[in-house]
Amino acid sequence: MTIKRFFISILPASSIPKLKSIYYFRYTLNKYLKINYERLMPRQIYNREIKRFDLLIYDTAFPNSVSGFRFAEFNALLKAFDNVKVIVDPTDYPQFNQKKETHKTDIINLKKTHPISYKKTFAGTVQDIKNAKLFYCIFLNNMYDSLPYVEKNKINFVFTLYPGGGFDTKDETALKKLKAVLSSEYFKGVIVTQQFTQDFIVNEYNCPEDKILNIFGCLVPQYSINTIRLRRFNNSMTLQVCFCAAKYTVIGADKGYDIFIETAKILALKGHNIHFNIVGGFDSKVISVEGFDEFFTFHGLKKFEELKPIFLEQDIILSPNRPFILNIGSFDGFPLGAVVEAALNGAAPIVTDELKQNTVFSDDEVIIVRPDAEEIASKIEHLIDNPELLNLISKNAQKKFGEIYCDTYQLDKRIDFIKKHLYDTSN
């Protein structure tokens, strides 16, 4: 007997039409008025309107695993603090070529993989930012959008100023946002991940250095920490070169996709035994590879946990990204998150660093190049001719990236910084 038949069998016959009427009334009301009944549940009301939290986090993508660093950071924070919640308005999902409704599926998956985080994660908007001792988020846009409600409810805040997410060093609107955030009386601290960022907010906004925590890098899922790599390149093998990035412009110029394709064609025309793998929102139509099809494999968009088996078979990860392309003053962090994951799996990084953001990697761990296809092709040819050098860089990079991007290096300082402001009675 089905559950439906069971209830029909025990309910009075006269109540069935009434229950059906209630159901269809609720369905029609929800269809046209878009009422979110989940927000009317007692648990939702209690956690939104009544309970006071030590730490309140806001985000626009969690727990989407495409954004691996957010998935890692917020799960870590939700585990590290007891009286904490994260409010998520999934407005960033279209950037991942996903509908906002996918967020519900991600929440269900979160319950299976991270039950502690699931209990502390709530769908909502910036209007729900209240009843907290300290507020935290990442990216300038998220912090600026939250600012009116943080100030209205007199909540002290710290945030991470990652590259991207509205942070632009030349755009007037972005600079006004940054000024508003840094000048707020409730601003208590900022985490930066690049020296370039710290220098900018100190020199341009007189941000006190004692309010800044500078941690190179970011939190990443620990899938690939301490991975054992079996592949070692030799000249009898096909050299595997990878590009991995999100697509934000027509030809991916900000990430250097055009340079990657030009480099690939140069090397293919010279007859090298080489193959190029593209991961992300790119296909053969973004920039034509007609006549070179056999040299390319397009893997499409991948979730973070799907990258490992691809990167374990790559010899080189090439990231010729350039600043000030997406917007006049926008720039990426160094290195890109995809480069981090690839290096953790032993792919040798060849990357650009036009803003001189590298402060931790040596020449035998990362190869830094100009965003020039001819120069990059020459560097790759040198590695083809010297496979032991390629394998040495692979080994060194995997070790160094493992040290920099392990949780103990990235997480502990962040937690201590947040605790400092959470429990500082002078604030």
HUSULMO-V240600 format. One record per helix or strand of 2 or more residues. SS is the DSSP state (H for helix, E for strand). FROM is the first residue (numbers start at 1). LEN is the number of residues. If there is no record, write none. Layout:
# HUSULMO-V240600
ss: <SS/SS>
from: <FROM/FROM>
len: <LEN/LEN>
This chain:
# HUSULMO-V240600
ss: <H/H/H/H/E/H/E/H/H/H/E/H/E/H/E/H/E/H/H/E/H/E/H/H/E/H/E/H/H/E/H/E/E/H/H/H>
from: <3/13/37/42/53/68/84/93/102/115/121/126/132/140/156/172/187/195/209/212/222/239/253/257/274/293/296/304/308/316/337/348/366/373/387/407>
len: <8/21/4/9/7/13/5/4/12/5/3/3/7/13/6/11/6/11/3/3/3/7/3/13/7/3/5/3/4/4/8/5/4/13/18/16>
